[in-house]
Amino acid sequence: MKYGARNQLTGKVVAVKRGDVMCQVRLELNPGGVMNSVMTMESLADLAVREGDQVKIVVKAVHVLLVKE
């Protein structure tokens, strides 16, 4: 599968926090660090993502802003 995003990482799913409609997937990055992904519960089921899975993380963002005032 081809991706338009150039930022690709690998990681392990370490936790899934489920809500009624959305969920938060916590990822431990290789070689280090942590990232979270938010998706619908339907997408979680379609992807069959579970704790312990190794996944590819594809990041595509128009803007990432940090502001400290």
C-alpha angles and dihedrals in degrees: 000000000000123000130200090210118091097193106088127162135169127227150146127259105239101170141007118202109197128205131176095273107000136041137198118224115200115208132196107213128222118262091013146312136072133261135177130214125197120206141151120276087241091058091048090054094044091052092042090220114177137173110279095030119134109227141178112238115211115192122195117167131160092205135008111186130185118188127184116178 
